[in-house]
Amino acid sequence: MAEIRSEIGNGQHFNPDLVIQNIEQTEPWWKNFQEVMEWDREGVVSFIEDTVKLYQQLEEAALNPEAHFPQTAQEASKIKALWVISAPGTYFKARKKDRYEDKPWAAWNDRQRVNYALQIGRKLGSVPLIVYSGRSDEDAAVLEAAATPWLRFPNTGIYPKDRIFVINPIPPIENSLDQIKTFRLPTNFRINSGDEIGLIIHAPQAVRFLYMLNNFPQVIPEGATLRVFPLPTPVMGIPEYPLQEIRGLINYR
């Protein structure tokens, strides 16, 4: 097996062997996975190598955001919107009823993403539209915060409430695929060829999300490009969080 090793903050190594072992230990679809491995082991391993490498790149970008931030005002002005993917918790609650509620590392993840988008938007100077995509209770919390940003948002993240757009689709979203399929910009919002949309998401989930998004090229307006602004993996979430997301991607694939 070709060796691809990914080492992040706490020295935890990721490679195909670790991922495969983790699938065996945790997933009910292990036997089906073995069958796929029997007839295309090389393809499976290659796919895992690519996901591990992508995760490493995203984590490095999250830990060194300045190296990947627009370097000129002209470059920054191309970023017209920041798409925030909802996360565990809500803006006002560390946890909510979902599959992450017993994970200490998942506490306040949603608030972290929203605040990071506010921070980036202010730093860009062009006040891009912040587009939030979540389930109903997550949407309601962001709308409540945006209604009085001077009171709810941190002082460094005060943001014009008319520059915050919550998609709030009907029917409500339930998963990442729903978030992709229901993404939209306001009807009067103009985005041109060469403009960019920033994606605000933690590095582990970004791996799975980007692969899924690649199957729906029509989601991003024609001519526009996506720039990822990843948040780093919470220290307590290593290695559980990235392994969980990589497993989910493999099952999806």
Beta strands, then each sheet from edge to edge (+ up, - down):
strand 1: 6-7
strand 2: 13-14
strand 3: 79-85
strand 4: 129-133
strand 5: 164-166
strand 6: 196-202
strand 7: 225-231
sheet 1: 1+ 2-
sheet 2: 5+ 4+ 3+ 6+ 7+
end
